């Protein structure tokens, strides 16, 4: 990799100074994966304060789909900044919000008529999807999944199916949420030796829950990630999402698909649910929508979204003009440059390299994913499948020392996940996988 001279920003010009600044002024509740400070980005590369380059396979947790400091997006943001950067959609219309609502409704592949609304973060969009479902159905119960991550606001946190570290000390949570097992085939919640063929036990569990513990007439919605993100990029078996669609219909409930992390070409389709034969009632989007500027949204059935009481959703900054203008350009580029196809092509490179690691290393228990949304689960050995969280941390740290940025995930924090920009050069991606392999070897010797 070619390195550049580091930019000197403010009076703090070295890593130790930046870390001290964080220690003194940033809450300890804000986590830090890497003790490093970046001052510049360029597509799939990040540069620290010394000018050292790192290959970024995090994309800011699935956000910078079109790379860091994308020039087209910069020009679009500047153009909108010079026109109008805030008015609030509650006060008056402005074109970027309206155009984005139209365009997102066109892009969402459900065949029914659609409408949309915009918010600031994925958690806000999730929260509002639940508000919409409860108001429209007049019901209170939401079915969510073990291992899910939907955000850190209280309703989103309640829906999240992992206690540590997200929920510690925040009890009690919002009432009316029921968690059920998600089909995690490598660690089957029903202890089947092979669960890749179907998800019948999980679906039967939900049907029984609705009859035995719940009033079926109280269920407003089922909310699901088509691929669980923070749980470790868990891809469900065939028939699971189709089964959820059937159950929602049986209950008269809405099916909400949370595509905040999976959406917008990352899995090789515009939306991950397109890998299965379903049409959700509501789709939640965020993260990559504006490539890092704060905006999220819900898009779904027009008969639902157009019958929500005025003033019951929204917010001062929701659908900000600059973010909305950039989001429009993101959608244009994703389609124009056929980035779903490119995600599949890059994904094949990653799949091949990860499968090779699986075959060669006893500690690589599972590799999985779709498109460029890939993961590697580390274990003490393939027989026991005992989670190897410390090894995962060593691999992440060693990769950073060698110039590769990775992050972990998983219920047991033993999964390394890969979120490269869809614009990463193939040679750079191969180089990243070389570094991963060398880092794994070095970590096993440590």
Beta strands, then each sheet from edge to edge (+ up, - down):
strand 1: 38-42
strand 2: 45-48
strand 3: 53-56
strand 4: 114-119
strand 5: 141-145
strand 6: 177-180
strand 7: 219-224
strand 8: 227-228
strand 9: 234-235
strand 10: 254-258
strand 11: 282-285
strand 12: 296-301
strand 13: 364-370
strand 14: 373-378
strand 15: 404-405
strand 16: 407-409
strand 17: 415-418
sheet 1: 1+ 2- 3+ 15+
sheet 2: 4+ 12- 11+ 10+ 7+ 5+ 6+
sheet 3: 8+ 9-
sheet 4: 13+ 14- 17+ 16-
end
